Amino acid sequence: MRNLAREEFALKHRYVMVLHTDEPHPHVHVVVKAVSEQGERLNIRKATLREWRREFARHLREQGIAANATMRAVRGVTKPHKLDGIYRPMRDPKRGSTYMQNRVEVVAAELLKEDLRVEPGNSTLVQTRKDVETGWRAVSDILVSEGQPVLAAEVERFIEKMSPPQTEKEQIAVALLERMREARVRDPPHIK
């Protein structure tokens, strides 16, 4: 991380790093002053973060540490990213998340009306998953053609085990419907 920080920020932005080894997964935090010594503001976009991750993995590989910077979609992850102010309350049961509570209430109301509306990002999510699966199947085909059928089969199993691409709203709806089903099984209605 030191090399990446030096390349990206040295003589431009002040920064500080701290290594945490008090948890099962050692990690480094980097805090960067947003305004440079020349008065320019650091503009961090998603693409910037992806590039930093790729560069960090490259630096690790140069030091003999196996690392990559695979995008979440390629790993089959569809869990939406949350802003810190939403994510932290979700993890703390004492605080609770008013954002998530509101989301659940909206989805529950739509389910009761049998009018669950599809979110605009759904089609992009589904298309991204199709593209990812196409890429993984191409990898599998290459492995077969290179005489690696066992590894190709592992790739196919990985594809099959990926959770379905769902928006957060769809994930909430599935969870609510599952709870309702479990409640009906546990406490069936009494017939008079």
N, C-alpha and C positions, 0 to 999 in steps of 0.2 A: 504494500500500500504506500509505503514511503516513496518509492520510485514514481508511482503514478501521481501522487500528490505533488511531488517536486516538478514533474513534467507539466502538469496542468496548472498549478497555482504559483510556483516559485517566482518571485520578483513581480507578481501581479496581485495576488490576493493573500492576505494573511490567513493562516490555517493552523489548527492544532489537531493532533491525533492522540487517541488513547486506546490501548489494547486491554480488552476484558478477557481475563482467563478464569474468572470466578464462576463461569457457567459451563455446562457440558460442551457447548460449542464456542470455542474461542472466536472472538471477532474484534474488529477495529471500528471505532467511531471517528469520523473526521468532521470537524466543524470549520466551515469556511466563511470568512467575512465577505458579505455580499458585494460590498463596494470595494473596488480595487484601490491600490495606492495611487493610481492615476485618476480616480473618481469614476471609473466605469462600473456599471452594475453587472453582476454575474447573472446571465439569463439561462436558467436550467430548464430544458425541455425534456420530454420523454426520450427523444432521440439522443440527447446529451447523456442521460443516465445510462441508456443502453450502451453507448460508446464507452463510457467510463467502466461499465461492467466488463465489456470485452477486453479493454486495455488492462484492467486489473487481473483478469484471468490470464492474459498473455504474460504479464509480469510474474505471476505465480508459476506458470509453466517454465519460464526462463530460469526459475530457481529450483526446478525439479519437482514442483508440487502440481499434481494432476488437478486441473480446474478448467471449467468452461463457463460460458455465460449464455446458456440456453434460455430463450424467451419462454415465458409462462405457457403460452398457447402450444408451443412445440412439446412441452412436457405434459400437455393434456390438462393443464390447470385452467378452470373457468371461474374460479372464485374471484369476484370483483375486488379491486383494490379499494381500500377505505382511507379517507383522510384521517389523520391522527386523532382529531377531536371526535370522530365517530368510532374509530377502532378501539381506542382505550376504554371507553365506557362499555363497549360490547364485551370486553374481556373481564370487566370488574362487575360481578353480580350485585355488589352493594350499591353501585352507582346506577347501573342500568343504562340503556341507550334509548333516549327519547326518539332519536332518528329511527332506530330499528323498530321500536314499538309502533310508531306511526306507520312505517312501511307494512308491518304485519297487519295492523288494523285496516289499512286500505285494501290489501290483498284479501283479507277475510271478508270484507264487505263485498268485494267484486265476486268472490266465490259464492257467497250467499245469494247474490243476484244472478248467479250463473252467467256472469259477464266479465270474465278475466280478460283484460285488454293486453294485447301483445305490445311489448316495449319496442321503441324504434331501433334499439341496438341489436335486437334479436337476429335479424337477417345477416348482419355483419358477423355476429358470433357464430352462426351456423356456417357461413361461408368460410370463415377463418378455420373452423374445425375441418371442413371438407378439404381445404388446402393443406392443412397439417397432415391429415390422413393420407392424402395423395403423396405428399413428400415422404412419409414413413413407408408407404407401400413401395415407392420407388427405391428406397434404401433396402427394403426386404428383397426386391427383385434383383438388385445389384449383388446382394449377399448370396443369393441362390446361384446367380450366374458365375460368381467367383468361388463356388464350391463351399459355401458356408451355410448349409441349410439349417443347422441348429440355431445359429445366431439369427437367421432370417425368421425362424419360428418364434424366437423370443420377441422380435420386433412386432410380429403379428399379434402375439399375446398382449404386448403392451398396448397396441391399438385397440384391441377388444376390451381391455380393462379400463380404458379412459372413461371417465364419467361423462354422461351426455352433456352437450353444450347447452347450458341454461343460464338465462339472465338471473339476477338476484331475485327478481319478482317470481320467476318460475320456481326457483329453489325454495322460496318461502311458501308458495302455493303447494308444492309437493310435500313439504314438511307439515303444513297444516292438514292436508288431506290424509296423510299417514297418521297423524295424531287422532283425527276423527275416526279413522278406521280402527285403530287400536282401542279407542274408547268404546266403540260399538261392540267389538269382540269381548272386551273386558266386562262391559256392562250392557248386555243386550236389552233392547226394549221389552218390557213385560206385556204380554198379550192378555187382555181381559176377556 
